[in-house]
């Protein structure tokens, strides 16, 4: 699916609202059952050195752990960037700046997501 501006804005608002509500089923509803998630935090929290998990079960367990560890978790959407076959959400999290890229299937569900986090300044 090639997302348009209306889809991108709606997805961004709903995605942030789901995370800010800490509603794991609502969060997962945006994703295909067999989606792929890439994040440098997966290695730390899920013990998967590749930084990649697949599917609602594995990613859901990882996100449940993250929500447990960060009860103050709240995202503030800064911008939505539209690409040829996906979009990027740029947002502020309790840990700093983040950007997440999404590629969608034909039904508008996320098939692949990649999280990116600001690099701390040298010496920090």
Secondary structure, DSSP 8 states (H G I E B T S, - for coil): ----HHHHHHHHHHHHHHHHTT-HHHHHTTEEEEEEEE-HHHHHHH--TTSEEEHHHHHHHHHHHHHHH-TT---EEEEEEE-SSEEEEEEEETTEEEEEEEEE-TTS-EEEEEEEE----TT-
